[in-house]
Amino acid sequence: MKTILITGSTDGIGKLTAFSLATYGHRVIIHGRNKAKLESIISEIRNTTGNQKIQGFAANLSNIENIRSLAEEIYNSEDSIDVLINNAGVYITNESQNAQGLDMRFMVNYLAPYLLTNHLLDLYKGKIERIVNLSSAAQSPVSLKALQGEENLPESEAYAQSKLALTMWSFQLAEKVKETTVIAVNPGSLLNTNMVKQAFGKHWSPAEKGSQILVDLAISDKYKSDTGKYFDNDKEAFGAAHADAYNKPRLEDLLKVTERIVKS
């Protein structure tokens, strides 16, 4: 049995992944923004699967202090985290920027997992077996000005840039934490989720396609040695991410700016 934390798991493929892992008997920690919805999903998973080892934490991932508090709450509650799935993501939002003036897509899709993951690794002294970061087929060169809130981008461009930033950092993290398997994954394009419906009004594949690969990447021994790789579920195989993900000078620039933002 593993203890598995899934962010953004009260809806979409995160919720489906939580259900599947609970069915297999794992201890599953879910996360959502809305506490009432979170508690409802916890009860639903327990009642449906019979697995009572379901915990939940509410936090707004667009707020840096909330993210730090979330990591500390989890650490104070859980003896260990075996697997972290950074699933939470946004595309279209009611507010385009957070209180700091940072684009919501950069904040939730990249900066939040960056900060949460690093804080948890510090708290647990690096003892997390596997980290799965939700990337996308949509990846676009990162504007450091946009990342810092100094340039406004269309929603689709900000989303694609945030996902490339996440992928770039995933590769660096794999080099940094040698004992942890770190995998970036495109779970599938235009899956049948509320986020996709809201953004595009159509879908290509069932949401289950995305949740199944998350389950596999999280717990299958098949992937335990595949650290520092990008899995493209449109092709159902590991593949190449955007070229910038392998560009060390751009990665160094990205991380310098990222550290400045999360420490401000």
C-alpha positions as CSV (number, residue, x, y, z in Angstrom):
1,M,0.0,0.0,0.0
2,K,1.3,3.4,-0.9
3,T,0.3,6.9,0.3
4,I,-0.5,8.9,-2.8
5,L,-1.3,12.7,-2.9
6,I,-3.2,14.0,-5.9
7,T,-3.8,17.7,-6.4
8,G,-6.9,18.9,-8.1
9,S,-8.7,15.6,-7.4
10,T,-12.3,16.6,-6.8
11,D,-13.0,16.7,-10.6
12,G,-11.8,15.4,-13.9
13,I,-9.0,12.9,-14.3
14,G,-7.7,13.7,-10.9
15,K,-11.0,12.4,-9.3
16,L,-11.0,9.3,-11.6
17,T,-7.4,8.6,-10.6
18,A,-8.2,8.9,-6.9
19,F,-11.1,6.4,-7.3
20,S,-8.9,3.9,-9.2
21,L,-6.1,4.1,-6.6
22,A,-8.6,3.8,-3.8
23,T,-10.0,0.7,-5.4
24,Y,-6.6,-0.8,-5.4
25,G,-6.4,-0.2,-1.6
26,H,-3.9,2.6,-1.5
27,R,-4.1,5.5,1.0
28,V,-5.2,8.4,-1.2
29,I,-4.9,12.1,-0.2
30,I,-7.1,14.3,-2.4
31,H,-7.0,18.0,-2.7
32,G,-9.5,20.7,-3.9
33,R,-10.3,24.3,-3.5
34,N,-13.8,23.9,-2.1
35,K,-13.9,22.3,1.4
36,A,-17.5,21.2,1.1
37,K,-16.9,19.6,-2.3
38,L,-13.8,18.0,-1.0
39,E,-15.6,16.4,1.9
40,S,-18.3,15.2,-0.4
41,I,-15.8,13.5,-2.7
42,I,-14.0,11.9,0.3
43,S,-17.3,10.3,1.4
44,E,-18.1,9.3,-2.2
45,I,-14.8,7.5,-2.6
46,R,-15.0,5.8,0.8
47,N,-18.6,4.6,0.2
48,T,-18.0,3.5,-3.4
49,T,-14.7,1.7,-3.0
50,G,-15.0,0.6,0.7
51,N,-11.6,2.1,1.2
52,Q,-11.6,4.2,4.3
53,K,-8.0,5.4,4.0
54,I,-9.0,8.6,2.2
55,Q,-7.9,12.0,3.5
56,G,-8.3,15.4,2.0
57,F,-7.0,18.9,2.2
58,A,-8.5,22.2,0.9
59,A,-6.2,24.9,-0.5
60,N,-6.2,27.6,-3.1
61,L,-3.2,26.9,-5.4
62,S,-3.3,30.4,-6.8
63,N,-2.0,31.7,-3.4
64,I,1.6,31.1,-2.5
65,E,1.1,31.2,1.2
66,N,-1.8,28.7,0.9
67,I,0.5,26.3,-0.9
68,R,3.1,26.5,1.8
69,S,0.4,25.9,4.5
70,L,-0.9,23.0,2.5
71,A,2.5,21.3,2.5
72,E,2.9,21.8,6.2
73,E,-0.6,20.5,6.9
74,I,0.1,17.4,4.9
75,Y,3.4,16.9,6.7
76,N,1.8,17.3,10.1
77,S,-0.9,14.7,9.2
78,E,1.0,12.1,7.1
79,D,4.0,10.1,8.1
80,S,5.1,9.8,4.5
81,I,4.1,10.5,0.9
82,D,5.1,7.8,-1.5
83,V,3.7,9.3,-4.7
84,L,2.8,12.9,-5.6
85,I,0.7,13.5,-8.6
86,N,0.6,17.2,-9.5
87,N,-2.6,17.1,-11.5
88,A,-4.3,20.5,-10.7
89,G,-4.5,22.8,-13.6
90,V,-6.5,25.6,-15.1
91,Y,-7.1,27.0,-18.6
92,I,-10.1,29.4,-18.5
93,T,-10.6,31.2,-15.2
94,N,-12.9,33.9,-13.9
95,E,-9.9,36.0,-12.9
96,S,-6.9,36.0,-15.2
97,Q,-4.4,37.0,-12.4
98,N,-3.9,36.2,-8.7
99,A,-3.4,38.8,-6.0
100,Q,0.2,39.2,-6.8
101,G,-0.6,40.0,-10.5
102,L,0.7,36.6,-11.7
103,D,-1.2,34.8,-14.6
104,M,-3.4,32.1,-13.2
105,R,-2.2,29.5,-15.6
106,F,1.4,30.1,-14.7
107,M,0.5,30.1,-11.0
108,V,-1.6,27.0,-10.8
109,N,-0.1,24.9,-13.6
110,Y,3.6,25.6,-12.9
111,L,4.5,27.7,-9.8
112,A,2.1,25.8,-7.5
113,P,3.5,22.3,-8.2
114,Y,7.0,23.7,-8.1
115,L,6.5,25.2,-4.7
116,L,4.4,22.4,-3.2
117,T,6.8,19.7,-4.5
118,N,9.9,21.4,-3.3
119,H,8.4,22.1,0.1
120,L,7.3,18.5,0.6
121,L,10.7,17.2,-0.5
122,D,12.3,19.4,2.1
123,L,9.8,18.4,4.8
124,Y,10.1,14.7,4.0
125,K,13.9,14.9,3.4
126,G,13.5,13.8,-0.2
127,K,11.8,10.6,0.6
128,I,9.1,10.6,-2.1
129,E,9.3,7.6,-4.4
130,R,7.6,9.1,-7.5
131,I,6.5,12.4,-8.8
132,V,4.1,12.7,-11.8
133,N,3.7,16.1,-13.3
134,L,0.8,16.9,-15.6
135,S,2.1,18.4,-18.7
136,S,0.3,18.8,-22.1
137,A,0.8,18.4,-25.8
138,A,0.5,22.2,-25.8
139,Q,3.9,23.5,-25.1
140,S,5.3,26.9,-26.1
141,P,8.5,28.8,-25.3
142,V,8.2,30.6,-22.0
143,S,8.2,34.4,-21.8
144,L,9.9,35.3,-18.5
145,K,8.1,38.6,-18.5
146,A,4.7,36.8,-18.7
147,L,5.8,34.4,-15.9
148,Q,6.5,37.5,-13.7
149,G,3.2,39.1,-14.6
150,E,4.8,41.8,-16.7
151,E,3.2,40.7,-20.0
152,N,-0.3,39.6,-20.7
153,L,-0.9,36.6,-22.9
154,P,-3.9,34.9,-24.5
155,E,-5.3,32.1,-22.4
156,S,-4.1,29.4,-24.8
157,E,-0.6,30.8,-25.0
158,A,-0.3,31.2,-21.2
159,Y,-1.5,27.6,-20.8
160,A,1.0,26.2,-23.3
161,Q,3.9,28.2,-21.8
162,S,3.0,27.1,-18.3
163,K,3.0,23.4,-19.4
164,L,6.4,23.8,-21.0
165,A,7.7,25.5,-17.8
166,L,6.5,22.5,-15.8
167,T,8.1,20.1,-18.2
168,M,11.5,21.9,-18.1
169,W,11.5,21.9,-14.3
170,S,10.5,18.2,-14.2
171,F,13.6,17.3,-16.1
172,Q,15.8,19.4,-13.7
173,L,14.1,18.0,-10.7
174,A,14.9,14.4,-11.9
175,E,18.5,15.4,-12.0
176,K,18.3,17.0,-8.5
177,V,16.5,14.2,-6.6
178,K,18.2,11.0,-7.8
179,E,16.3,8.7,-5.5
180,T,12.9,9.9,-6.8
181,T,11.4,9.0,-10.2
182,V,10.1,12.2,-11.8
183,I,7.9,11.9,-14.9
184,A,6.2,14.6,-16.9
185,V,3.1,13.4,-18.8
186,N,0.7,14.6,-21.4
187,P,-2.4,12.6,-20.2
188,G,-4.1,12.9,-23.6
189,S,-5.3,15.8,-25.8
190,L,-8.9,17.0,-25.4
191,L,-10.0,14.5,-22.8
192,N,-13.7,14.6,-21.7
193,T,-13.3,16.8,-18.7
194,N,-15.0,20.0,-17.6
195,M,-11.9,22.0,-18.2
196,V,-11.8,20.9,-21.8
197,K,-15.5,21.3,-22.3
198,Q,-15.3,24.9,-21.0
199,A,-12.3,25.7,-23.2
200,F,-13.1,23.9,-26.4
201,G,-16.7,22.7,-26.2
202,K,-15.7,19.3,-27.6
203,H,-13.5,16.3,-26.7
204,W,-11.5,13.6,-28.5
205,S,-11.1,10.9,-25.9
206,P,-12.7,9.7,-22.7
207,A,-11.3,11.1,-19.4
208,E,-10.5,7.5,-18.3
209,K,-7.7,7.5,-20.9
210,G,-5.9,10.2,-18.8
211,S,-6.6,8.7,-15.4
212,Q,-5.4,5.2,-16.4
213,I,-2.0,6.5,-17.5
214,L,-1.7,8.5,-14.2
215,V,-2.4,5.3,-12.2
216,D,0.1,3.4,-14.2
217,L,2.8,6.0,-14.0
218,A,2.2,6.4,-10.2
219,I,2.3,2.8,-9.1
220,S,3.6,0.4,-11.8
221,D,7.1,-1.0,-11.4
222,K,7.3,-0.7,-15.2
223,Y,8.0,3.0,-14.9
224,K,10.2,3.1,-11.8
225,S,13.4,3.7,-13.8
226,D,11.9,6.2,-16.2
227,T,12.9,9.4,-14.4
228,G,13.5,12.6,-16.3
229,K,11.3,11.5,-19.2
230,Y,8.2,12.8,-20.9
231,F,5.3,10.4,-21.6
232,D,3.0,11.4,-24.5
233,N,-0.3,9.6,-24.0
234,D,-1.5,10.7,-27.4
235,K,1.1,8.3,-28.7
236,E,1.0,6.0,-25.7
237,A,4.8,6.1,-25.4
238,F,7.7,8.1,-24.1
239,G,8.7,10.8,-26.5
240,A,10.4,14.2,-26.9
241,A,9.0,17.3,-25.3
242,H,9.5,20.8,-26.7
243,A,13.1,21.5,-27.6
244,D,13.3,24.2,-24.9
245,A,12.9,21.4,-22.3
246,Y,16.4,20.3,-23.1
247,N,17.9,23.8,-23.3
248,K,20.0,24.3,-20.2
249,P,20.5,28.1,-20.5
250,R,16.8,28.6,-20.8
251,L,16.2,26.3,-17.9
252,E,18.6,28.2,-15.7
253,D,16.9,31.5,-16.6
254,L,13.5,30.0,-15.9
255,L,14.6,28.6,-12.5
256,K,16.2,31.9,-11.4
257,V,13.0,33.8,-12.1
258,T,10.9,31.1,-10.5
259,E,12.9,31.2,-7.3
260,R,12.6,34.9,-7.2
261,I,8.8,34.7,-7.5
262,V,8.2,32.0,-4.9
263,K,10.4,33.7,-2.4
264,S,8.9,37.2,-2.8
